[in-house]
Amino acid sequence: MAAMRHMYQFGTTSEQLAWIKVAASHHAQHNPHAMLRNVVTVEDVVNSPMVADPLHRLDCCVISDGGGALVVVKPEIARTLPRPLVKVVGAGEASKHQQGGEIDLTYSGAVVSGPAAFAEAGVKPSDIKYASIYDSFTITVLIQIEDLGFCAKGQGGRFVSDGNLIAGVGQLPFNTDGGGLCNNHPANRGGMTKVIEAVRQLRGEAHPAVQVKNCDLALAHGTGGLLSTRHGSATLILERE
């Protein structure tokens, strides 16, 4: 419903959504743990079987087991460790509800959690070098990119097109491990993998083919629940110290 409404209201196309999957596949080819490592084209995505109109099979995330872990320590402990330090400089959380039926299908809780995180960090979307964005479906990424302020509402289709999310090519490298669309999607734990890849980028430990140059500020964002009507959103701004 969110994808169909976005297309109706803003003219977003299946080809534009497909670019999100294409970007994820370009990154996943360098991840030996990714479930789907083959690079795909826009044509591959739009010609894949329809799952729920207008989303095709390749618009949808993989289904997998998986896990992840993070160690968070006090600054004085972190400074004794040999690896580059990454600190949380901004955070925001929000929920979206059905509001008695008065609901706009085209926005997510990121419209609240994103600005809160940016305000706490004292930075703006254009300062972000890398973004980990939850990708249950291609439309999930597009809506969150808009709501986080990387482009205006309704302009997400244009923003993600032509490789703009591919590391080394585009303006906003995203999900350089392949994300949920290509790497893994461990049940409701997709947010964990997003933070882990953001930390890798900030430490300069991502695969050399997808490592973002001079990556000192990253964003990790997750949305859990029903994208159109009811969910929770959380945004982190992370910085290399």
Stockholm file with secondary structure:
# STOCKHOLM 1.0

chainA/1-241         MAAMRHMYQFGTTSEQLAWIKVAASHHAQHNPHAMLRNVVTVEDVVNSPMVADPLHRLDCCVISDGGGALVVVKPEIARTLPRPLVKVVGAGEASKHQQGGEIDLTYSGAVVSGPAAFAEAGVKPSDIKYASIYDSFTITVLIQIEDLGFCAKGQGGRFVSDGNLIAGVGQLPFNTDGGGLCNNHPANRGGMTKVIEAVRQLRGEAHPAVQVKNCDLALAHGTGGLLSTRHGSATLILERE
#=GR chainA/1-241 SS CHHHHHHHHHCCCHHHHHHHHHHHHHHHTTCTTCSCCSCCCHHHHHTSCEEETTEEGGGBCCCBCCCCCCCCCCHHHHTTSSSCCEEEEEEEEEEECCGGGCCCTTCCTHHHHHHHHHHHHTCCGGGCSEEEECCSBHHHHHHHHHHTTSSCTTCHHHHHSTTTTSTTTSSSCBCTTCHHHHTCCBTTCHHHHHHHHHHHHHHTCSCTTTCCTTCCEEEEEEEEEETTTEEEEEEEEEEEC
#=GC SS_cons         CHHHHHHHHHCCCHHHHHHHHHHHHHHHTTCTTCSCCSCCCHHHHHTSCEEETTEEGGGBCCCBCCCCCCCCCCHHHHTTSSSCCEEEEEEEEEEECCGGGCCCTTCCTHHHHHHHHHHHHTCCGGGCSEEEECCSBHHHHHHHHHHTTSSCTTCHHHHHSTTTTSTTTSSSCBCTTCHHHHTCCBTTCHHHHHHHHHHHHHHTCSCTTTCCTTCCEEEEEEEEEETTTEEEEEEEEEEEC
//
